[in-house]
Amino acid sequence: MRFAAIADVHGNYLALEAVLADIRAHHISEIVNLGDMASGPLDARRTMDALMALDAVHVLGNHDRWLIDRPVEKMGSWERPAFAQLDASHLDWLRTVPATKIYRDQVFLCHATPADDNTYWLEAVTSDGSVRMATLEAIEKEAQGIQQSLILCAHTHIARAVRLGDGRLVVNPGSVGGPGFSYNVPFPHVIEAGTPDARYAILELAGGSWRVTFRHVPYDHDAMATLARRNGEPELASALATGWIR
């Protein structure tokens, strides 16, 4: 069993295109998508068209939910520009996507945690804004009741794998389209990937154990940084251009 996991595309069509090409180059035909597909000041329509046409298994992210569960005047700054590009068919499709899913009986899929699409799982934020790995005890608590040996999550845009005490593996593949962002929950903090590359993961079950390979894929990130800057998001433009927020 071998497949690719993508997440947090955030309307970055060029990053998605590069990742899909890399997946094909590795002769992988099965893909799971862990959500946050369109929101952002980039190319939501082309991204959604590509994802809807993809033969993949999808789960809904918090930014996806915010596109369909509230009126436009109550949407955030990343939802409004994406919503303006989408039509009813895109939104109706998002309404069919589940919050969690079990893939091929062996893999549990969610966006953030199994119970909450807007809570960090493998990372914790301290009151001074530092971001660190969450404790094993906190990670295991969120995994209670999940029987699958592989658990996939996303949301923080940080590629990471954590082995639980009972042998289960929790993996965040990193972000296809967003190498950095700032957020104010639970405390103001910044996430920075350190490079502008698009990220995803290859998962393989071999000899009864899961193996994970994290992939960093170069693409024309300057074009997307220029688009973000033109659309009034200099912070995202910095992250897209460099992997850092400056």
KEMI-559847 format. One record per residue: residue in one letter; z, x negated, y negated of N, C-alpha, C in turn. Coordinates in steps of 0.1 Angstrom, whole numbers, plus 5000, padded with zeros to 4 digits. Layout:
N
AZXYZXYZXY...
//
This chain:
246
M500049915012500050005000500049914988R499049934979498849854967498349944956F498949934944498550014933498949954920A498450004909498749954896499550064888A500450014880501250104871501050064857I500650164849500450154835501350244827A501650214815502550294807502450264792D502850354784502950334769501650284763V500650354765499350324760499350344744H499950454740500050494726498750484718G497750544724496450554717495650434715N496150324722495450194720494250184731Y493150244727492050254736491550124741L491450024732490849894736491749824746A493149834744494049774754493949844767L493849974767493650054780492350014787E491250004779489949964785490049824792A490749734785490949594791491749604804V492849674804493649684815492949754827L492249854824491449924835490449824841A489849744833488849644838489549544846D490749504842491549404850491949464864I492349584863492649654876491549664885R490349694880489149704889488849564894A489049454886488749324890489649274902H490749334903491649314914491449404926H490449484925490049574936491149674939I491749724929492849824930492249964926S492350054935491750194932492850294929E494150264931495150364928495950324916I496150424907496850394894497950504892V499150464887500050564882500250534867N500450644859500550624845501950694841L502750614835504150654832504450714819G503350754812503550834800503450764787D503650834776503450794762501950754760M501050844761499650814762498950804748A499250904739498350914728499050884714S500350914713500950904700500850764694G500550764681500450644673499250664664P499150564654498050574644496750504648L496350524661495250444666494150544670D493750544683492550614688493050714699A493750814695494250914704493250984712R492151024706491151104713490451024724R489950904721489350824731490250794742T491550764739492550734749492750844758M492950964753493151084761491951114770D490751104764489551134772489551034784A489850914782489850814793490850844803L492050874799493150904808492951024816M492351134810492151254817491051244827A490151144824489051124834489451034845L490550964844490950864853491550934866D491250884877491750934890493150864892A494150924886495450864885496550974887V497750924889498951014889499650994876H499951094869500551084856501951154855V502851094847504051164842504051164827L504851264822504951284808505951194801G505651134789506551054782507151144770N508151084764508751164753507851184741H506951084738505951114728504951214732D504551224745503651324749504351464748R505551474751506351594750506351644735W506651544726506751584712505351634707L504251604713502951664709502851804713I503551854722503351994728504552084727D505752034722506952114722507452154709R506652124698507052154684505952174675P506152244664505052254654504752124647V503552114642503151984636504051944625E504552034617505451994606506751934610K507151944623508351884628508051764637M506751724637506451604645506751474638G506951364645507251234639505951174634S506251054628505150984621504050934631W504450914644503450874654502750994660E503351114660502751234666501651294657R501951294644501051364635499651314634P499451174634498051124634497351144647A498151144658497551164671497151304673F498051394669497751544670496551584662A496251514651495151554643493851514650Q493851424659492651374666492451454679L493451524684493351594697492951744695D492351794706491951934706492752004717A492452134718493252214727493252174741S492052114745491952074759492851954762H493051864753493951754755495451804756L495751894747497151944747497452034759D496452114763496652194775496852104788W496051994788496251904799497651834800L498151794788499451744787500551844792R500251964790501252064794501352084810T500352024817500352034831500951914838V501351814829501851684835503351694837P503851664848505351674851506151554844A507351584843508251474837508551374847T508651404860508851304870507951344882K507751254891506951274903507251174913I507051214926507151124937505751094942Y505350964943504050914946504050864960R503150924968502950884982504250874990D505150964987506450974994507450854992Q506950744986507750624986508050564972V507550634962507750574948508150694939F509250674932509650774922509150724908L508550824901507950794888508750874877C509050804866509550874855509150794842H509450844830509050774818510150684814A511350734812512550664807513650654818T514350754819515250764831514950894838P515450914850515151034858515551164851A516651154843517251274836516851294822D516251184815516051194801514851104797D513851164791512651084787512751004775N513951004769514150924756515350834756T515750784768516950704770516450574777Y516850454771516550334778517350324791W516650264801517250254815517650104817L516750014817517049884821517549794810E517549844797518049774786519149854779A519949784772521049844764520949784749V521249874740521249824726522749824721T523149714715524549704710524549744695S525749764690525849824676525349724665D525149594669524549504659523049494660G522449584669521049584670520449494680S521249424688520849334698520349414711V519249374717518749444729518949344741R519649394751519949314763519749394775M519749324787519649394799520849484801A520649604806521749694809522549634821T523749684823524549634834524049694847L524249624858523749674871524449814874E525749824870526449954873525750064865A525350044853524750154845523350184851I522650084855521250104860521450184874E522350144882522550214895522950354893K523750384883524250524880523050614878E522050574870520950654867520050674880A520150584889519350594902519950674913Q521150724910521850804921520950924925G520850944938520151064943518651034946I518150924941516750894943516650814957Q515850874966515750814979514650704981Q513650704971512550614973512950474971S512250384978512650244977512150174964L511150234958510550184945510750284935I511250254923511450344912510750284900L509850354894509050304882509550384870C509750304859510050364846509350294835A509450334823508750274811509650284799H509050324788509750364775510150254766T510750144772511150034763510049934760H508949944767507849854765508149714770I509249694777509649564782509349554797A508549464801508249444815509549384822R509949444832511249404839511349464853A511949384862512249434875513749414878V514349514884515849504887515949544902R516649464910516949494924518349554924L518449674929519749744931520549694943G521749714943522649664953522249704967D521549824968521149874981519749834985G519149754977517749704980516649774973R516949894967515849954959515449874947L514149884943513649804932513249904921V513749874908513349944897512449864888V511249914884510349824877509849904865N509849834853509149874841507849784840P506649844840505449754839505149694826G505949734815505649694802504649794796S504249764783503349854776501949804775V501049894778499649864777499249844762G499749934753499249934740500249904729G501449884731502449864721503349744723P502949634718503849514720505049494711G505349594703506449594695506749714687F507949754685508349864677509749854672S510149934662511549944658511950094660Y513250114663513750244666515250244661N515750364659517050384654518050444663V517650464676518550524686518750424697P520050404702521250454696521750384684F521150264681521450194669520050124664P519950104651518650044647518449904654H517249894659516849774667515349754667V514949634672513549604673513249554687I512149594692511549554705510349464702E510249344707509149254705508749194718A507449194721507049144734506748994733G506448944721506148804719504748754720T503848844726502448824726501748954724P500548954719499849084717499149134729D499249074740498549114752498849254757A497949324763498149444771498849414784R499849494788500649464800500549584810Y500649544822500749644833501349574845A501549644856502049574868501249624881I501149524890500649554903501749564913L501849664921502949684931502249684945E502949614954502349604968503549614978L503349694987504349704998503849625010A504549515013504049425024505249385032G505149395045506249365054507549435051G507449555046508549645044509249615030S508749525022509349495009508249514998W508749554986507949564975507749434967R506549404964506249284955505649334942V506149274931505649314918504949194911T503849214905503149114897502949174883F503449114873503249154860502049084854R501149164848499849114843499849124827H499449014821499249014806497749004804V497149094797495649104796495249084781P494548984778494048974764492949074761Y492849114749491849214744491649194729D490849274723490549254709491749324701H492849264701494049324695493949324680D493149224674492949224660492349354655A491349404662490749534658491749644658M492649654667493649764667494649734656A495049614654495949584643495349624629T494049604628493349644615493349794614L493149864625493250014625494550064621A495650004627496950044624497350014609R496849904604497149874590496349974581R495150004584494350094576494950234576N495650274587496250404588497750404584G498150294576499450304570500650264578E500450184589501450134598501549984599P501949914588501949764588502849704598E503949774602504849724612504149714626L503549824629502749824642501549724641A500949714630499849624628500349484631S501549444626502049314629502349294644A502849394651503149384665501849374673L500849444669499549444676498849314674A499049254662498349124659499049004666T500349014667501048894671502048914683G502449034685503549054695504949054688W504949024675506249024667506149114656I507249164651507349254639507849164628R506949154618507249074606506949144593
//
